[in-house]
Amino acid sequence: MALEVTRRTAVTTLAAAAGALAVPSYAQASGCRPDRRPLKRAHAHNDYLHTRPLLDALDHRFTSVEADIFLVNGDLLVAHDPVDLDPARTLESLYLKPLAERVRRHHGSVYRGHHKPLQLLIDIKVDGVAAYAELHRQLHRYRRLFTTYAYGKVRPGAVTAVISGDRAARAPMEAQQVRYAFYDGRLADLGGPATAAFAPLISDNWTNHFTWQGAGPMPAAERAKLQQIIGTAHSRGQRVRFWATPDLPGAERGAVWLELIAADADHINTDDLVALEAFLDAYDGH
């Protein structure tokens, strides 16, 4: 009983901390100072909307970033909606080139001394076949940077590109003997023929599978479902990410984050870099 009370207290405190955008007082008072290691679960959703795309996420130690792309006049422009397209904001200028320069400075890794790859989730908004063809061409130019699939074998790199968005990109990717990117599967792919060598990531919309939005306890059946999904993916060497989880400051967001961690979800989706960094530091420091 005492252990359960302690757990409930920690859950309540940490959930509140996620809404407060700060490390909670117990962490400060105890003198614990989170180390600066990269945050393995931190995923920067819509990363390109931050003041400094990629760089803000890396400053906050995120290990996964997401960029939406459109194919426009033969180049890949980064934006969420067509109205925001800017010829100066290319995938290469915002992500590929800075990542290559950083990996060169750090002798082969995105974070100095940390050799697990950064995930670059690339969401193709439209024209999946044509956009992927151009993306493959650009990734080939930076091929030494990326985790590569070649003739049935996966060779790890400093960055792993995962292709999401327009499902039309799947067929040309499946047909390739050599590629510099992997596929973002859906829950419908879980347990199917797509292996981790093709779809190392399984992502889906939280609201399509769960009714709970962080208010009150998570229903036991939904908690069991979450654990089953993640357990199945992990047994196949695949990671799990949900989008459309609560992301406004408050206890509800923190409660969902805690359940994701408890179930061992691989990525926590947020647009709030500061809050998630503080939350994960507080969680690890508690």
MIROZA-144993 format. One record per atom (N, C-alpha, C): x, y, z. Coordinates in steps of 0.02 Angstrom, whole numbers, padded with zeros to 5 digits, always signed. Each point is the difference from the previous one (the first is absolute). Layout:
BEGIN
XYZ
...
//
This chain:
BEGIN
+00041-00060+00000
-00041+00060+00000
+00043+00063+00000
+00054+00001+00040
+00043+00058+00003
+00031+00015-00068
+00020-00053-00035
+00029+00009-00066
-00050+00030-00048
-00063-00023+00004
-00052+00026-00044
-00014+00073+00014
-00001+00020+00064
-00011+00070+00017
+00057+00042-00027
+00062-00025+00007
+00057+00037-00026
-00006+00009-00075
-00021-00052-00035
-00007+00004-00072
-00053+00052-00019
-00057-00001+00034
-00053+00048-00015
+00024+00071+00012
+00039+00010+00054
+00026+00067+00014
+00046+00023-00055
+00044-00044-00023
+00047+00017-00053
-00037+00016-00064
-00051-00039-00016
-00039+00011-00061
-00033+00069+00002
-00030+00017+00057
-00034+00064+00007
+00049+00058-00007
+00057-00006+00033
+00050+00054-00001
+00028+00010-00070
+00016-00055-00033
+00030+00005-00066
-00050+00024-00052
-00062-00021+00006
-00052+00023-00046
-00008+00076+00006
+00001+00025+00061
-00005+00072+00010
+00061+00035-00028
+00058-00030+00008
+00061+00031-00025
-00002+00009-00076
-00030-00048-00035
-00004+00005-00073
-00040+00061-00021
-00050+00018+00040
-00040+00059-00017
+00033+00065+00021
+00045-00003+00049
+00031+00060+00026
+00061+00023-00039
+00022-00042-00047
+00058+00016-00042
+00063+00009+00041
+00008-00035+00055
+00060+00008+00041
+00014-00064+00037
+00063-00009+00019
+00017-00056+00044
-00033+00013+00067
-00035-00049+00028
-00036+00012+00063
+00048+00013+00058
-00029+00028+00054
+00041+00025+00055
+00040-00055+00034
-00029-00063+00001
+00037-00052+00035
+00066-00015-00034
+00002+00007-00066
+00062-00013-00036
+00051+00055+00014
-00024+00062+00004
+00046+00055+00015
+00025-00004+00072
-00046-00015+00046
+00019-00001+00071
+00049-00056+00016
-00007-00056-00035
+00043-00057+00014
+00070+00010-00027
+00008+00052-00042
+00066+00013-00028
+00015-00044-00060
-00049-00042-00024
+00014-00042-00057
+00003+00043-00062
+00050-00011-00040
+00008+00038-00062
+00001-00050-00057
-00053+00000-00042
-00002-00049-00054
+00062+00007-00044
+00028-00057-00020
+00057+00004-00045
-00024+00023-00068
+00046+00010-00045
-00017+00028-00065
-00005-00053-00054
-00014-00061+00019
-00005-00052-00051
-00062+00013-00043
+00002-00023-00062
-00059+00007-00043
-00061-00035+00029
-00059+00027-00014
-00062-00026+00028
-00030-00050-00050
+00004-00064+00018
-00015-00052-00049
-00072+00000-00024
-00048+00026+00040
-00070-00002-00021
-00024+00065-00033
+00041+00051-00003
-00023+00067-00018
-00005+00008-00076
-00061+00013-00024
-00012+00009-00072
-00029+00069-00012
+00033+00039-00041
-00021+00068-00016
-00048-00002-00060
-00064+00000+00016
-00052+00001-00051
+00000+00070-00032
-00011+00002-00066
+00000+00065-00036
+00062+00041+00019
+00057-00033-00001
+00062+00032+00023
+00016+00065-00038
-00016+00002-00063
+00016+00056-00044
-00036+00064+00020
-00050-00004+00044
-00036+00060+00022
+00036+00038+00056
+00053-00030+00027
+00037+00034+00053
+00044+00055-00030
+00023+00045+00043
+00040+00056-00023
+00062-00023-00038
+00031-00052+00026
+00060-00028-00032
-00013-00074-00014
-00029-00016-00057
-00015-00070-00015
+00062-00044+00010
-00010-00059+00026
+00052-00049+00017
+00042+00023+00059
+00028+00060-00002
+00047+00022+00050
-00033+00010+00068
-00061+00026+00002
-00035+00005+00064
-00011-00069+00030
-00021-00047-00041
-00011-00068+00025
+00064-00031+00026
+00055+00010-00035
+00063-00028+00023
+00024+00035+00064
-00012+00065+00006
+00018+00034+00062
-00038-00029+00059
-00062-00024-00012
-00039-00030+00053
+00008-00076+00003
+00050-00026-00037
+00022-00070+00004
-00050-00050-00028
-00041+00022-00048
-00048-00045-00032
+00037-00049-00046
-00026-00060-00004
+00031-00052-00042
-00043-00018-00061
-00053+00037-00011
-00043-00011-00058
-00031+00067-00019
+00002+00016-00064
-00029+00063-00025
-00041-00015-00062
-00050+00041-00012
-00047-00012-00055
-00005+00060-00046
+00006-00013-00065
-00006+00052-00051
-00051-00020-00053
-00048+00043-00014
-00047-00011-00054
+00028+00029-00064
-00010-00035-00056
+00029+00024-00063
-00051-00001-00057
+00011+00046-00047
-00036+00004-00063
+00052+00001-00056
-00016-00035-00055
+00042+00004-00060
-00024+00059-00042
+00043+00050-00008
-00018+00061-00037
+00057+00016-00048
-00016+00000-00065
+00049+00017-00052
+00065-00040+00009
-00007-00063+00016
+00058-00044+00004
+00038+00002+00066
-00022+00039+00048
+00034+00002+00064
-00050-00018+00056
+00028-00017+00057
-00040-00019+00058
-00002+00057+00050
-00059+00032+00005
-00009+00056+00045
-00035-00023+00064
+00021+00030+00055
-00025-00020+00066
-00055+00048+00022
-00059-00027+00012
-00057+00041+00024
-00057-00047+00018
-00046+00026+00040
-00059-00039+00019
-00056+00007-00051
-00006+00059-00029
-00053+00015-00048
+00029+00035-00060
-00031-00009-00059
+00026+00033-00060
+00008+00075+00006
-00043+00033+00038
+00004+00073+00007
+00065+00021+00034
+00033-00045+00036
+00061+00016+00037
+00063-00016-00039
-00006-00023-00061
+00059-00020-00038
+00046+00059-00014
+00065-00012+00009
+00051+00052-00010
+00059-00034-00035
+00020+00023-00060
+00055-00033-00036
+00065-00004+00039
+00008+00043+00050
+00062-00001+00040
-00001-00055+00053
-00059-00025+00016
-00006-00049+00055
-00004-00070-00030
+00057-00026-00020
+00004-00066-00030
+00020-00052+00053
-00016-00063-00015
+00021-00054+00044
+00076-00001+00006
+00033+00012-00055
+00073-00001+00002
+00029+00055+00043
-00026+00061-00007
+00029+00056+00037
-00017-00003+00075
-00060-00023+00017
-00021-00001+00070
+00023-00062+00037
+00009-00056-00035
+00013-00063+00034
+00061-00038-00026
+00002-00014-00064
+00053-00043-00025
+00070+00030+00007
+00007+00061-00022
+00066+00032+00004
+00022+00012+00072
-00043+00029+00043
+00022+00010+00070
+00016-00065+00036
-00039-00053-00014
+00015-00064+00032
+00067-00027-00023
+00014+00004-00065
+00064-00024-00026
+00058+00038+00032
-00008+00066+00006
+00054+00040+00031
+00010-00018+00073
-00056-00011+00036
+00005-00016+00071
+00033-00070+00010
-00020-00048-00041
+00029-00067+00006
+00074+00001-00016
+00019+00041-00048
+00072+00006-00016
+00038+00028+00060
-00027+00053+00031
+00033+00031+00058
+00004-00049+00059
-00051-00043+00007
-00003-00045+00057
+00028-00070-00016
+00036-00004-00056
+00036-00062-00018
-00047-00060-00006
-00057+00011-00033
-00042-00056-00018
-00066-00006+00037
-00017+00047+00043
-00063-00004+00036
-00032+00069+00007
-00065+00001+00007
-00036+00064+00008
+00017+00032+00067
-00001-00041+00053
+00020+00024+00066
+00068-00030+00016
+00046+00043+00018
+00068-00022+00014
+00000-00056+00052
+00031-00056-00016
+00005-00056+00046
-00062-00043+00005
-00052+00017-00036
-00063-00038+00002
-00010-00030-00069
+00002-00066-00005
+00005-00031-00066
-00065-00031-00025
-00055+00012+00035
-00064-00022-00027
-00024+00052-00051
-00032-00022-00054
-00019+00048-00052
-00056+00047+00021
+00003+00060-00027
-00057+00046+00004
-00051-00022-00052
-00063+00001+00018
-00053-00015-00048
-00023+00064-00034
+00001+00000-00066
-00027+00055-00040
-00063-00026-00034
-00057+00018+00028
-00065-00021-00027
-00020+00050-00054
-00007-00023-00061
-00016+00043-00057
-00070-00016-00023
-00045+00048+00008
-00071-00009-00016
-00014+00030-00068
-00012-00044-00049
-00016+00023-00068
-00073+00019-00002
-00015+00063-00015
-00069+00024+00004
-00042-00022-00060
+00028+00004-00060
-00036-00019-00061
+00050-00030-00050
-00027-00030-00053
+00041-00026-00055
+00054-00048+00025
-00022-00051+00037
+00047-00044+00033
+00052-00032-00046
-00020-00023-00059
+00047-00034-00044
+00053+00048-00025
-00022+00057-00027
+00048+00049-00027
+00043+00031+00055
-00031+00016+00056
+00038+00031+00055
+00052-00049+00027
-00018-00064+00005
+00049-00048+00026
+00057-00009-00049
-00014+00001-00064
+00054-00007-00050
+00051+00055+00008
-00023+00062+00010
+00047+00055+00010
+00034-00006+00068
-00037-00022+00050
+00029-00009+00066
+00056-00052-00002
-00013-00055-00034
+00052-00052-00006
+00063+00028-00033
-00011+00042-00051
+00058+00030-00034
+00040+00044+00048
-00035+00039+00040
+00035+00044+00047
+00034-00040+00056
-00034-00051+00025
+00031-00040+00053
+00061-00036-00027
-00001-00020-00062
+00059-00033-00029
+00061+00046+00002
-00010+00065-00010
+00056+00046+00003
+00030+00002+00070
-00041-00014+00050
+00023+00001+00070
+00002-00071+00029
+00011-00049-00042
-00009-00070+00020
+00045-00021+00057
+00058+00031+00008
+00044-00019+00056
-00029+00022+00068
-00048+00043-00002
-00032+00025+00061
-00053-00048+00026
-00030-00039-00045
-00063-00034+00016
+00007-00076+00011
-00042-00025+00044
-00010-00072+00005
-00025-00025-00068
+00029-00054-00024
-00013-00024-00068
-00024-00072-00001
-00048-00013-00043
-00021-00068-00015
+00029-00019-00068
+00036-00055-00002
+00030-00022-00063
-00002-00076-00005
-00039-00025-00047
-00003-00071-00016
-00012-00043+00063
-00050+00022+00038
-00021-00040+00058
+00036+00015+00065
+00049+00044-00001
+00036+00016+00061
-00006+00074+00017
-00002+00015+00065
-00005+00069+00024
+00067+00021+00029
+00026+00055-00025
+00063+00027+00027
-00016+00065+00037
+00011+00002+00066
-00017+00060+00039
+00042+00060-00020
-00032+00059+00004
+00035+00063-00012
-00015+00049+00056
+00025+00060-00006
-00011+00051+00051
-00072+00024+00002
-00035-00005-00057
-00069+00022-00006
-00040-00055-00034
-00059-00014+00026
-00046-00046-00033
-00060+00039-00026
-00007+00002-00066
-00057+00033-00031
-00059-00049-00003
-00059+00023+00021
-00060-00040-00002
-00053+00040-00037
-00032-00032-00049
-00046+00036-00045
-00072-00012+00023
-00034+00055+00012
-00070-00002+00023
-00042+00039-00050
-00064+00009+00018
-00044+00041-00042
-00031-00039-00056
+00004+00027-00061
-00034-00029-00058
+00020-00073-00009
-00051-00044+00004
+00012-00072-00002
+00024-00025-00068
-00004+00043-00052
+00021-00021-00066
+00075-00012-00004
+00038+00026+00048
+00072-00011+00000
+00018-00073+00016
-00046-00037+00028
+00016-00068+00023
+00023-00046-00057
-00038-00001-00054
+00016-00048-00054
+00069+00010-00029
+00020+00061-00019
+00069+00008-00025
+00053-00017+00052
-00014+00012+00063
+00049-00017+00051
+00007-00076+00006
-00056-00036-00002
+00002-00073+00005
+00037-00031-00059
-00001+00033-00056
+00032-00028-00060
+00076+00011-00002
+00026+00042+00043
+00071+00017-00002
+00044-00054+00033
+00055-00015-00032
+00051-00042+00031
+00047+00040+00044
+00007+00063-00015
+00042+00045+00041
-00040+00063+00013
-00005+00019+00064
-00034+00062+00017
+00033+00030+00063
-00012+00065+00007
+00031+00038+00055
-00054+00025+00048
-00057-00032-00002
-00056+00018+00043
-00042-00062+00014
-00042+00006+00051
-00042-00054+00022
-00072+00025+00003
-00047-00043+00014
-00071+00016-00006
-00032+00005+00068
-00045+00048+00007
-00038+00010+00061
-00066-00039-00006
-00003-00058+00032
-00060-00042-00005
-00057+00026+00044
-00057-00031-00006
-00059+00015+00041
-00017-00062+00041
-00047+00008+00047
-00019-00057+00041
-00026-00059-00042
-00027+00016-00058
-00023-00053-00045
+00057-00043-00024
+00061+00026+00002
+00059-00038-00021
+00027-00044+00055
-00022+00011+00061
+00029-00036+00057
-00017-00075-00005
+00052-00040+00000
-00010-00072-00007
-00006-00023-00073
+00004+00047-00047
-00005-00017-00070
+00068-00014-00031
+00004-00001-00067
+00062-00019-00033
+00055+00052+00003
-00016+00063+00016
+00052+00053+00002
+00044-00010+00061
+00063-00016-00011
+00047-00012+00054
+00033+00066+00021
+00039-00003+00053
+00036+00059+00024
+00051+00025-00051
+00022-00043-00044
+00048+00021-00052
-00033+00046-00051
-00066-00002-00004
-00036+00046-00043
-00036+00054+00040
-00037-00021+00052
-00040+00046+00041
+00023-00006+00073
+00054+00034+00019
+00023-00004+00069
-00043+00040+00048
-00045+00041-00026
-00042+00043+00040
-00074-00014-00016
-00040-00005+00052
-00073-00006-00006
-00030+00061+00033
-00034+00042-00039
-00031+00061+00025
-00075-00001-00014
-00038+00033+00044
-00072+00005-00014
-00030+00057+00041
-00061+00017-00018
-00037+00053+00032
-00029-00026+00066
+00021+00031+00056
-00023-00021+00066
-00076-00003+00004
-00033+00051-00027
-00073+00006+00008
-00038-00053-00040
+00033-00033-00047
-00033-00055-00037
-00002-00065+00039
+00038-00003+00054
+00007-00064+00036
-00014+00006+00075
+00000+00062+00026
-00010+00009+00072
-00048+00058+00012
-00045-00008+00047
-00046+00054+00018
+00029+00044+00055
+00046-00028+00040
+00027+00035+00058
+00046+00057-00023
-00011+00060+00029
+00040+00059-00017
+00036+00028+00061
+00010-00042+00051
+00040+00021+00057
-00038+00022+00061
-00067+00006-00004
-00040+00021+00058
-00020-00062+00039
+00017-00002+00063
-00016-00059+00041
+00045-00058-00018
-00011-00057+00032
+00041-00059-00015
-00011-00025-00071
+00052-00028-00030
-00008-00032-00065
-00040-00064+00008
-00052-00010-00040
-00038-00063+00005
+00045-00061-00006
-00013-00049+00042
+00043-00059+00001
+00003-00035-00068
-00056-00002-00035
+00000-00033-00065
+00044+00037-00050
-00001+00067+00003
+00041+00039-00046
+00074-00005+00019
+00014-00002+00065
+00070-00010+00021
+00026-00067-00025
-00040-00052+00007
+00020-00066-00024
+00010+00000-00076
-00044+00036-00035
+00007+00004-00073
+00065+00035-00019
+00016+00055+00034
+00063+00035-00014
+00060-00045+00012
-00001-00035+00056
+00056-00045+00016
+00006-00056-00052
-00057-00025-00023
+00001-00054-00049
+00028+00024-00067
-00020+00060-00021
+00025+00029-00062
+00076+00007+00003
+00025+00030+00053
+00071+00013+00006
+00039-00065+00008
-00027-00047+00039
+00033-00064+00008
+00006-00038-00066
-00052+00001-00040
+00002-00034-00065
+00051+00032-00046
+00001+00067-00002
+00049+00034-00042
+00071-00016+00023
+00013+00004+00064
+00067-00013+00025
+00023-00072-00013
-00047-00046+00001
+00019-00070-00014
+00023-00009-00072
-00018+00048-00043
+00020-00002-00070
+00055+00050-00016
+00027+00031+00052
+00054+00048-00010
-00023+00067-00026
-00063+00017+00010
-00028+00063-00025
-00014+00047+00058
+00004+00065-00015
-00014+00052+00049
-00072+00026-00009
-00026+00034+00051
-00069+00024-00001
-00003+00075+00015
-00041+00035-00039
-00013+00072+00010
-00074+00013-00012
-00030+00040+00043
-00068+00024-00012
+00001+00075-00010
-00037+00023-00050
-00011+00072-00006
-00070+00017+00023
-00015+00064+00005
-00065+00025+00024
-00012-00018+00073
+00053-00007+00039
-00008-00005+00072
-00008+00071+00028
-00029+00009+00060
-00008+00067+00028
+00068+00036+00003
+00000+00063-00021
+00064+00037+00000
-00008+00071+00026
-00056+00015+00033
-00006+00064+00033
+00024-00006+00072
+00030+00053+00028
+00024-00004+00069
-00055-00021+00048
+00016-00045+00046
-00050-00022+00048
+00013-00071+00022
-00036-00020+00052
+00010-00066+00029
-00020-00055-00048
-00048+00013-00046
-00022-00052-00046
+00058-00021-00046
+00035+00050-00025
+00058-00017-00042
+00051-00041+00038
+00015+00021+00061
+00049-00037+00040
-00023-00070+00015
-00064-00010+00012
-00026-00067+00015
+00009-00046-00060
-00014+00026-00061
+00008-00041-00060
+00074-00016-00010
+00043+00050+00009
+00072-00013-00007
+00023-00055+00047
-00024+00002+00062
+00020-00051+00048
-00024-00069-00020
-00060-00006-00026
-00024-00065-00021
+00040-00026-00060
+00020+00045-00044
+00041-00021-00056
+00067-00026+00024
+00030+00034+00048
+00064-00023+00027
-00009-00067+00035
-00053-00006+00041
-00012-00062+00037
-00009-00059-00047
-00029+00012-00058
-00010-00054-00049
+00061-00010-00045
+00051+00042+00009
+00063-00003-00038
-00009+00021-00073
-00043+00050-00012
-00003+00030-00067
+00067+00031-00017
+00019-00003-00063
+00067+00021-00019
+00006+00074-00012
-00055+00032-00020
+00002+00071-00015
-00060+00035+00032
+00012+00059+00028
-00053+00043+00025
-00002+00061-00046
-00057+00011-00028
-00012+00051-00051
-00015+00067+00033
+00035+00054-00019
-00017+00066+00027
+00024+00055-00045
-00035+00057+00005
+00024+00063-00029
+00033+00043+00053
-00003-00021+00063
+00024+00039+00058
+00066-00029+00024
+00054+00022-00031
+00066-00029+00014
+00020+00010+00073
-00011+00060+00026
+00021+00016+00068
-00036-00045+00050
-00066-00009-00008
-00039-00038+00047
+00020-00073+00001
+00010-00030-00059
+00017-00071-00001
+00070-00011+00027
+00046+00043-00016
+00068-00007+00028
-00003+00002+00076
-00036+00049+00028
-00004+00006+00073
-00035-00060+00030
-00052-00024-00033
-00037-00058+00025
+00044-00062+00002
+00036-00014-00054
+00041-00060-00003
+00058+00004+00049
+00028+00060+00009
+00053+00008+00050
-00027-00012+00070
-00060+00026+00014
-00030-00010+00065
-00017-00073+00011
-00025-00033-00051
-00017-00071+00006
+00062-00041+00016
+00054+00012-00036
+00061-00039+00011
+00034+00018+00066
-00010+00062+00022
+00033+00023+00062
-00038-00016+00063
-00063-00024-00008
-00041-00012+00060
+00023-00061+00038
//
